[in-house]
Amino acid sequence: MLDHHSQHLRQELVASLVASGVLHSPALQQAFLTIPREVFVPGFYEEDETSPTMKWRYVHAHETSLEAYLAKVYRDQPLVTKTDKRGMPISSSSMPSAMAEMLEALDVQTGLRVLEVGTGYNAALLAMLTGDPGAVVSIEYDPVLARSAAEAIGHVLGPGVQVITGDGFAGYAQGAPFDRIIATASVATVPMAWVEQLRVEGILVMDLQGSLASGFLVLERTEAGARGYFLPQPLYFMPLVTQQTEAPHFPGMTDLSQEPCYASFVLTSDHAFPKNLSDTRFRWFLQWRIPGCHMSRRKQIQRDTNATISSILVIDPKTRATVRFRQRSSETAWEGEVYGVPHFWEELQQVYAEFIALGEPRPHQYHLIIKHQTVALTIGSLHLPL
């Protein structure tokens, strides 16, 4: 009875994905109809709405009716499968619609060899598409998640899919070359190991996640390197867990009290800043034009006046240059302060002027080129190294 209910929910999911336009190929539709998602998600975390801090609470399949659990599993939502020591999500089963879009772009055909960075439900779908589970290698950093995924895949498909515990940033050289590579975690650059392990004319699909915005990258290996383009719909995957990149440190609000303020200014109501910092198109450009540029927002309540102060920080992690925009709830004007590097405010305005001159391009209007081990985005005549 429950198997029948699961099958019915899979049919509804496929119908929904087809209707939304993200699922097209009959082979992929059949894969979604065949692979039971619940086997890969025996439990997941969801936000506890009764908690004042919105903590994440673990939900096990045995804690509720299986019908209710399956209904949650087959929603088009990511399911958080692991949290860190602070209780923040660090791993998930991806949103089915995002999986469908990536797998459609990957164009897996029968007989092709595939490397997946990340593992679980998606690896089983890939095995269905290749027609040979032995053609799929899946690499996962967390040994517990890798072991759990391997058991689930074996239960659903039997032996064949190779699940490796390792740092996905390095790929899996022992199994190279691959015809297709897919990463179900976000990365701030294109790892050269992935490009080198991809066969010429092979395809890589990934979430290129900069410090401010995300892009759905489809990359093809060429004799000279690789060339890629971006699809209009961005992806939002959790960052790849790896030891091969370092997370930058950004100054906080309190850190600025230790820095000299080089300049202050007041913006007119029609000024582009800071409204433009909410524009995904500009955020995409800014994060590559000032590599790693970071932004944070905060609201504070002044004790003496009870007024709310909204703050937006724009930070260059390399120089620690910072512009802080501030607005009091009782006022319409934004004030600004410059820390770290005296001319950083002028630089931000110059970057925005370049963005306007380029025609305010959207992420999918950029191309990515890899040549001589160098990765760069191109838009018009401008090259932006990653």
Order of alpha helices (4+ residues) and beta strands (2+ residues): alpha-alpha-beta-beta-alpha-beta-beta-alpha-beta-alpha-beta-alpha-beta-beta-alpha-beta-beta-beta-beta-alpha-beta-beta-beta-beta-alpha-beta-beta-beta
